[in-house]
Amino acid sequence: MKRTFPLSLTAERYDRIAAPIRKRKWALNLLIRGNLICSLLFYIAYPTCIMWMLYTHDYFTMRALLIPSVSFVLLSIVRLLINRPRPYEKLHIKPLVAKQTRGKSFPSRHIFSAFLIAATLAFVYPWGWIFYLPAVLLAVIRVIAGVHYPSDVLVGAWIAMIASLFYYL
C-alpha cells in the first residue's frame, strides 16, 4: 500500500469521508446549509462592520477597507497564476457541494476571506474573535465537500493571518 501524507486527500480517503454523509440526506443537507450559512455570515458581517465604522467615524475604517481589499486582489492573482486543479477535477470525485469552477483551488479564497474578516472584526470589536469559529467550520466543510484540499484551506487561513498583522502596524 502506498503511503501518503496524513493531510493529503486521495480519492479513497475522500470516499471514506463522504460516503456516510451521502447515505444520510439530513447530513448532506446540513453540510450544504452549513457552507451557505457560514459564507453568508461573512458576506453580511463585513459590510455591516464597515458601515458601522463609517457611521461612527472609526479611525481604523480605512485599514478595515484597504487591507482586505488589496489582499483579496493579490490572492486572486496568485490563484490565477498557480491555477491548481480542485479535488473533484484531479481525483475524479463527485463533490458534496455543487461546484463547476475549474482550477483556482490554491489557496482557498473563501477561507482567506473568512479568516481575514474574522481578524478584522476581532481587531475592531472585543467580541469579534467569535467569527474565527465559523471560519474554521467553513474550512472543514470546504474540504469535506470535496471542493478544496486541506492545504488550500490551511494556506488560505495562514495568508489571512499574515495579512491581518498589517492592522497592527
ZADO-1210 file (C-alpha; in nm, 4 decimals, padded with zeros to 6 digits):
<atoms>
<atom x="00.0000" y="00.0000" z="00.0000" code="MET" pos="1"/>
<atom x="00.1316" y="00.3430" z="-00.0980" code="LYS" pos="2"/>
<atom x="00.1948" y="00.5754" z="00.1991" code="ARG" pos="3"/>
<atom x="00.0689" y="00.9324" z="00.1733" code="THR" pos="4"/>
<atom x="00.0968" y="01.2384" z="00.3896" code="PHE" pos="5"/>
<atom x="-00.1800" y="01.2337" z="00.6551" code="PRO" pos="6"/>
<atom x="-00.3329" y="01.5604" z="00.5321" code="LEU" pos="7"/>
<atom x="-00.3229" y="01.4665" z="00.1642" code="SER" pos="8"/>
<atom x="-00.6545" y="01.3957" z="00.0023" code="LEU" pos="9"/>
<atom x="-00.6866" y="01.0858" z="-00.2110" code="THR" pos="10"/>
<atom x="-00.9984" y="00.9524" z="-00.3835" code="ALA" pos="11"/>
<atom x="-01.0120" y="00.6661" z="-00.1310" code="GLU" pos="12"/>
<atom x="-00.9832" y="00.8985" z="00.1686" code="ARG" pos="13"/>
<atom x="-01.2444" y="01.1283" z="00.0267" code="TYR" pos="14"/>
<atom x="-01.4839" y="00.8389" z="-00.0333" code="ASP" pos="15"/>
<atom x="-01.4406" y="00.7276" z="00.3294" code="ARG" pos="16"/>
<atom x="-01.5259" y="01.0806" z="00.4455" code="ILE" pos="17"/>
<atom x="-01.8107" y="01.1466" z="00.2009" code="ALA" pos="18"/>
<atom x="-01.9862" y="00.8070" z="00.1974" code="ALA" pos="19"/>
<atom x="-02.1535" y="00.8368" z="00.5408" code="PRO" pos="20"/>
<atom x="-02.2700" y="01.1889" z="00.4547" code="ILE" pos="21"/>
<atom x="-02.4077" y="01.0842" z="00.1147" code="ARG" pos="22"/>
<atom x="-02.6032" y="00.7996" z="00.2825" code="LYS" pos="23"/>
<atom x="-02.7813" y="01.0377" z="00.5197" code="ARG" pos="24"/>
<atom x="-02.9863" y="01.3060" z="00.3489" code="LYS" pos="25"/>
<atom x="-03.0010" y="01.5135" z="00.6684" code="TRP" pos="26"/>
<atom x="-02.6201" y="01.5110" z="00.6948" code="ALA" pos="27"/>
<atom x="-02.5795" y="01.6195" z="00.3334" code="LEU" pos="28"/>
<atom x="-02.8364" y="01.8964" z="00.3830" code="ASN" pos="29"/>
<atom x="-02.6578" y="02.0059" z="00.7000" code="LEU" pos="30"/>
<atom x="-02.3247" y="02.0248" z="00.5153" code="LEU" pos="31"/>
<atom x="-02.4736" y="02.2198" z="00.2228" code="ILE" pos="32"/>
<atom x="-02.6612" y="02.4584" z="00.4522" code="ARG" pos="33"/>
<atom x="-02.3565" y="02.4975" z="00.6782" code="GLY" pos="34"/>
<atom x="-02.1498" y="02.6016" z="00.3769" code="ASN" pos="35"/>
<atom x="-02.4161" y="02.8530" z="00.2726" code="LEU" pos="36"/>
<atom x="-02.4829" y="02.9920" z="00.6209" code="ILE" pos="37"/>
<atom x="-02.1147" y="03.0331" z="00.7097" code="CYS" pos="38"/>
<atom x="-02.0461" y="03.2042" z="00.3762" code="SER" pos="39"/>
<atom x="-02.3467" y="03.4360" z="00.4138" code="LEU" pos="40"/>
<atom x="-02.2445" y="03.5209" z="00.7681" code="LEU" pos="41"/>
<atom x="-01.9196" y="03.6707" z="00.6412" code="PHE" pos="42"/>
<atom x="-02.0844" y="03.8400" z="00.3413" code="TYR" pos="43"/>
<atom x="-02.3205" y="04.0140" z="00.5842" code="ILE" pos="44"/>
<atom x="-02.0839" y="04.0762" z="00.8784" code="ALA" pos="45"/>
<atom x="-01.8069" y="04.2534" z="00.6866" code="TYR" pos="46"/>
<atom x="-02.0187" y="04.5178" z="00.5077" code="PRO" pos="47"/>
<atom x="-02.2172" y="04.5711" z="00.8264" code="THR" pos="48"/>
<atom x="-01.8935" y="04.6271" z="01.0178" code="CYS" pos="49"/>
<atom x="-01.7674" y="04.8722" z="00.7560" code="ILE" pos="50"/>
<atom x="-02.0959" y="05.0641" z="00.7515" code="MET" pos="51"/>
<atom x="-02.0916" y="05.0893" z="01.1324" code="TRP" pos="52"/>
<atom x="-01.7309" y="05.2063" z="01.1260" code="MET" pos="53"/>
<atom x="-01.8189" y="05.4742" z="00.8689" code="LEU" pos="54"/>
<atom x="-02.1186" y="05.5814" z="01.0751" code="TYR" pos="55"/>
<atom x="-01.9121" y="05.6116" z="01.3950" code="THR" pos="56"/>
<atom x="-01.6149" y="05.7691" z="01.2161" code="HIS" pos="57"/>
<atom x="-01.3881" y="05.4928" z="01.3401" code="ASP" pos="58"/>
<atom x="-01.0178" y="05.5678" z="01.2998" code="TYR" pos="59"/>
<atom x="-00.9487" y="05.2184" z="01.1572" code="PHE" pos="60"/>
<atom x="-01.2097" y="05.2288" z="00.8796" code="THR" pos="61"/>
<atom x="-00.9531" y="05.2778" z="00.6028" code="MET" pos="62"/>
<atom x="-00.7428" y="04.9865" z="00.7313" code="ARG" pos="63"/>
<atom x="-01.0538" y="04.7678" z="00.7529" code="ALA" pos="64"/>
<atom x="-01.1326" y="04.8541" z="00.3904" code="LEU" pos="65"/>
<atom x="-00.7891" y="04.8599" z="00.2290" code="LEU" pos="66"/>
<atom x="-00.6127" y="04.5631" z="00.3865" code="ILE" pos="67"/>
<atom x="-00.8818" y="04.3067" z="00.2941" code="PRO" pos="68"/>
<atom x="-00.9393" y="04.4625" z="-00.0495" code="SER" pos="69"/>
<atom x="-00.5747" y="04.4737" z="-00.1537" code="VAL" pos="70"/>
<atom x="-00.5076" y="04.1315" z="-00.0017" code="SER" pos="71"/>
<atom x="-00.8073" y="03.9821" z="-00.1842" code="PHE" pos="72"/>
<atom x="-00.6893" y="04.1145" z="-00.5213" code="VAL" pos="73"/>
<atom x="-00.3327" y="03.9912" z="-00.4625" code="LEU" pos="74"/>
<atom x="-00.4539" y="03.6480" z="-00.3542" code="LEU" pos="75"/>
<atom x="-00.6793" y="03.6263" z="-00.6612" code="SER" pos="76"/>
<atom x="-00.3804" y="03.6956" z="-00.8865" code="ILE" pos="77"/>
<atom x="-00.1731" y="03.4281" z="-00.7098" code="VAL" pos="78"/>
<atom x="-00.4588" y="03.1765" z="-00.7523" code="ARG" pos="79"/>
<atom x="-00.4769" y="03.2500" z="-01.1232" code="LEU" pos="80"/>
<atom x="-00.1018" y="03.2022" z="-01.1616" code="LEU" pos="81"/>
<atom x="-00.0918" y="02.8758" z="-00.9648" code="ILE" pos="82"/>
<atom x="-00.4245" y="02.7517" z="-01.1075" code="ASN" pos="83"/>
<atom x="-00.4236" y="02.4301" z="-00.9053" code="ARG" pos="84"/>
<atom x="-00.6985" y="02.1845" z="-01.0045" code="PRO" pos="85"/>
<atom x="-00.9712" y="02.1246" z="-00.7483" code="ARG" pos="86"/>
<atom x="-01.0060" y="01.7833" z="-00.5804" code="PRO" pos="87"/>
<atom x="-01.3100" y="01.6914" z="-00.7871" code="TYR" pos="88"/>
<atom x="-01.1112" y="01.7595" z="-01.1048" code="GLU" pos="89"/>
<atom x="-00.7913" y="01.5769" z="-01.0155" code="LYS" pos="90"/>
<atom x="-00.9343" y="01.2903" z="-00.8097" code="LEU" pos="91"/>
<atom x="-01.2446" y="01.2455" z="-01.0283" code="HIS" pos="92"/>
<atom x="-01.4774" y="01.2584" z="-00.7293" code="ILE" pos="93"/>
<atom x="-01.8286" y="01.3989" z="-00.7013" code="LYS" pos="94"/>
<atom x="-01.8217" y="01.6908" z="-00.4545" code="PRO" pos="95"/>
<atom x="-02.0882" y="01.7072" z="-00.1872" code="LEU" pos="96"/>
<atom x="-02.1398" y="02.0774" z="-00.2620" code="VAL" pos="97"/>
<atom x="-02.2173" y="02.1541" z="-00.6262" code="ALA" pos="98"/>
<atom x="-01.9312" y="02.3440" z="-00.7865" code="LYS" pos="99"/>
<atom x="-01.8390" y="02.3946" z="-01.1517" code="GLN" pos="100"/>
<atom x="-01.5220" y="02.6037" z="-01.1142" code="THR" pos="101"/>
<atom x="-01.2103" y="02.4700" z="-01.2830" code="ARG" pos="102"/>
<atom x="-00.8737" y="02.5271" z="-01.1179" code="GLY" pos="103"/>
<atom x="-00.8002" y="02.8187" z="-00.8849" code="LYS" pos="104"/>
<atom x="-00.8121" y="02.5934" z="-00.5801" code="SER" pos="105"/>
<atom x="-00.4932" y="02.7067" z="-00.4051" code="PHE" pos="106"/>
<atom x="-00.5112" y="02.8932" z="-00.1767" code="PRO" pos="107"/>
<atom x="-00.8776" y="02.8954" z="-00.0819" code="SER" pos="108"/>
<atom x="-01.0180" y="03.2434" z="-00.1316" code="ARG" pos="109"/>
<atom x="-01.3302" y="03.1508" z="00.0662" code="HIS" pos="110"/>
<atom x="-01.1229" y="03.0635" z="00.3706" code="ILE" pos="111"/>
<atom x="-00.8829" y="03.3518" z="00.3208" code="PHE" pos="112"/>
<atom x="-01.1797" y="03.5910" z="00.3189" code="SER" pos="113"/>
<atom x="-01.3452" y="03.4296" z="00.6204" code="ALA" pos="114"/>
<atom x="-01.0283" y="03.4450" z="00.8298" code="PHE" pos="115"/>
<atom x="-00.9421" y="03.7987" z="00.7217" code="LEU" pos="116"/>
<atom x="-01.2953" y="03.9173" z="00.8013" code="ILE" pos="117"/>
<atom x="-01.2736" y="03.7404" z="01.1388" code="ALA" pos="118"/>
<atom x="-00.9408" y="03.9137" z="01.2021" code="ALA" pos="119"/>
<atom x="-01.0897" y="04.2499" z="01.1025" code="THR" pos="120"/>
<atom x="-01.3827" y="04.2017" z="01.3379" code="LEU" pos="121"/>
<atom x="-01.1516" y="04.0833" z="01.6161" code="ALA" pos="122"/>
<atom x="-00.9362" y="04.3915" z="01.5689" code="PHE" pos="123"/>
<atom x="-01.2301" y="04.6326" z="01.5718" code="VAL" pos="124"/>
<atom x="-01.4563" y="04.4734" z="01.8341" code="TYR" pos="125"/>
<atom x="-01.3682" y="04.2849" z="02.1550" code="PRO" pos="126"/>
<atom x="-01.6235" y="04.0137" z="02.0686" code="TRP" pos="127"/>
<atom x="-01.5064" y="03.9812" z="01.7055" code="GLY" pos="128"/>
<atom x="-01.2873" y="03.6777" z="01.7807" code="TRP" pos="129"/>
<atom x="-01.6044" y="03.4660" z="01.7789" code="ILE" pos="130"/>
<atom x="-01.6029" y="03.4844" z="01.3972" code="PHE" pos="131"/>
<atom x="-01.2997" y="03.2542" z="01.3917" code="TYR" pos="132"/>
<atom x="-01.5350" y="02.9676" z="01.4864" code="LEU" pos="133"/>
<atom x="-01.7461" y="02.9793" z="01.1673" code="PRO" pos="134"/>
<atom x="-01.4249" y="03.0423" z="00.9688" code="ALA" pos="135"/>
<atom x="-01.2789" y="02.7140" z="01.0969" code="VAL" pos="136"/>
<atom x="-01.6113" y="02.5378" z="01.0400" code="LEU" pos="137"/>
<atom x="-01.6217" y="02.6667" z="00.6824" code="LEU" pos="138"/>
<atom x="-01.2659" y="02.5406" z="00.6226" code="ALA" pos="139"/>
<atom x="-01.3642" y="02.1926" z="00.7405" code="VAL" pos="140"/>
<atom x="-01.6823" y="02.1978" z="00.5315" code="ILE" pos="141"/>
<atom x="-01.4944" y="02.3002" z="00.2150" code="ARG" pos="142"/>
<atom x="-01.2584" y="02.0025" z="00.2496" code="VAL" pos="143"/>
<atom x="-01.5332" y="01.7542" z="00.3398" code="ILE" pos="144"/>
<atom x="-01.7403" y="01.8881" z="00.0493" code="ALA" pos="145"/>
<atom x="-01.4570" y="01.7990" z="-00.1902" code="GLY" pos="146"/>
<atom x="-01.4046" y="02.1490" z="-00.3292" code="VAL" pos="147"/>
<atom x="-01.0685" y="02.2130" z="-00.1606" code="HIS" pos="148"/>
<atom x="-00.7662" y="02.0205" z="-00.0400" code="TYR" pos="149"/>
<atom x="-00.6625" y="02.0593" z="00.3255" code="PRO" pos="150"/>
<atom x="-00.3564" y="02.2548" z="00.2082" code="SER" pos="151"/>
<atom x="-00.5818" y="02.5010" z="00.0210" code="ASP" pos="152"/>
<atom x="-00.7713" y="02.5976" z="00.3341" code="VAL" pos="153"/>
<atom x="-00.4680" y="02.5911" z="00.5652" code="LEU" pos="154"/>
<atom x="-00.2670" y="02.8215" z="00.3403" code="VAL" pos="155"/>
<atom x="-00.5702" y="03.0473" z="00.2815" code="GLY" pos="156"/>
<atom x="-00.6125" y="03.0875" z="00.6588" code="ALA" pos="157"/>
<atom x="-00.2385" y="03.1359" z="00.7101" code="TRP" pos="158"/>
<atom x="-00.2149" y="03.4111" z="00.4458" code="ILE" pos="159"/>
<atom x="-00.5159" y="03.5852" z="00.6003" code="ALA" pos="160"/>
<atom x="-00.3490" y="03.5801" z="00.9397" code="MET" pos="161"/>
<atom x="-00.0284" y="03.7255" z="00.7905" code="ILE" pos="162"/>
<atom x="-00.2307" y="03.9977" z="00.6131" code="ALA" pos="163"/>
<atom x="-00.4142" y="04.0738" z="00.9380" code="SER" pos="164"/>
<atom x="-00.0825" y="04.1636" z="01.1014" code="LEU" pos="165"/>
<atom x="-00.0916" y="04.4827" z="00.8939" code="PHE" pos="166"/>
<atom x="-00.3771" y="04.6066" z="01.1120" code="TYR" pos="167"/>
<atom x="-00.1328" y="04.6372" z="01.3965" code="TYR" pos="168"/>
<atom x="00.1492" y="04.8141" z="01.2093" code="LEU" pos="169"/>
</atoms>
